Amino acid sequence: MPDMLLLLPDLLLIVGGFLLCRYTALDREVWAAAEKLVYYLLFPVLLFNSISQSRLQPGQTLALAGAGLAVLLGGVVLAYTLRAWPGVDARSHASGAQVAFRFNSFVALALAERLQGTQGVAWIALIVAVCVPVANVAAVWPLARHGGQGYLRELARNPLILSTLAGLAANLLGLKLPAPAAIGLQKIGLAALPLGLMAVGAGLRLGALRDAPRLAAALLAIRHLLLPLWALLLARWLALPAEQALLLLAFAALPTASSAYVLAVRMGGNGPFVAGLITLSTLLGMVVLPLWLTVLR
């Protein structure tokens, strides 16, 4: 499939979720429940299956995971420095900074599977597992105006982290599930990507980006321009294999996490501003990501 059409199936699923949520009886309440199902069951099962059944090469895998973490930390530093810009609204920055470095895990897994099959899913799952705790802490930190007690405990109970650790343990110990259980888990995992992508579409919102247009442009430039450039430099510096370099670049150019809106609202941030950023980042990612992959090739 040509690079420009690489994410077309995913885009169609996202658009389908958007239309179903807006124009049918499958309203926001239905999709909120679907998001919980994907997050707490389908997505963890997919990660467990991908990691537990894949051949992991420790040396190369550690280099790739470290590069992914370096990409994320670069985004965190750049996003935080925007707070020093003159005239930047503190509330909008605290709410929107996360958009520059958080990433959409559903799109990441779907893209990795399309690019490199099961091995690609396992590699991107390890990057996600390493980066999710750091990204969540970095996202919560600016918003934690009222103490933020308990958020470290929430991170420790994150189903994404737990399922990844369980998959690694099963892989390293050589554990094999009975055939009926393995087939059942595989079928559950297969439902994660299409339903997850449709849930992303159902959550898209048009927000009040005019509250801070310069800040919005800077955050999206970090997400879709500077981080991919940083990933290219890291891949060359670390001499990553071509397949891993491609996945690292794809990871760096992903759309931002759709859950950023929920976090901003829950912690008293500027929800509409973040919703607008998520919408634009999703649309930009569908166009810009294939272009970056073409650049690498």
Secondary structure, 3 states (H helix, E strand, C coil): CCHHHCCHHHHHHHHHHHHHHHHCCCCHHHHHHHHHHHHHHHHHHHHHHHHHCCCCCHHHHHHHHHHHHHHHHHHHHHHHHHHHCCCCCHHHHHHHHHHHHCCCHHHHHHHHHHHHHHHHHHHHHHHHHHHHHHHHHHHHHHHCCCCCCCHHHHHHCCHHHHHHHHHHHHHHHCCCCCHHHHHHHHHHHHCHHHHHHHHHHHCCCCCCHHHCHHHHHHHHHHHHHHHHHHHHHHHHHHCCCHHHHHHHHHHHCCCCCCCHHHHHHHCCCCHHHHHHHHHHHHHHHHHHHHHHHHHHC
